[in-house]
Amino acid sequence: MKNAVIVTGGKQYRVSEGDVIFVEKLDAEAGASVKFDKVLAVVDGENATFGKPYIEGATVTANLVKSGRSKKICVYKMKPKKGYHRTQGHRQPYSKVQIEAINC
């Protein structure tokens, strides 16, 4: 089984073929094919390849399943004895992708 470590949205993800992961929102339509070319490492059984910082020519191909927004979180700020309080909500956008192939 092949595993890879990719970088997208400022975060690192360990993926293998068939995995479904949630990443920062990508600019693509649902059903589109997405390529991740920032591959840090590929492990295939006993063979491991590490980049400096990325592996030249290595890509991970994925299928964009859907884009959406996560559940709302409430941000509450308050300063005691001053009468200041502020409530704000936030929903982080995400993209759900399924890993199709790891090419090294």
Buried (B, 14 or more C-beta within 10 A) or exposed (E): EBBBBBBBEEEEBEBEBEBEBEBEEBEEEEEEEBEBBBBBBBBEEEEEBEBEEBBEEBBBBBBBBEBBEEEEEEEEEEEEEEEEEEEEEEEEEBBBBBBBEBBB
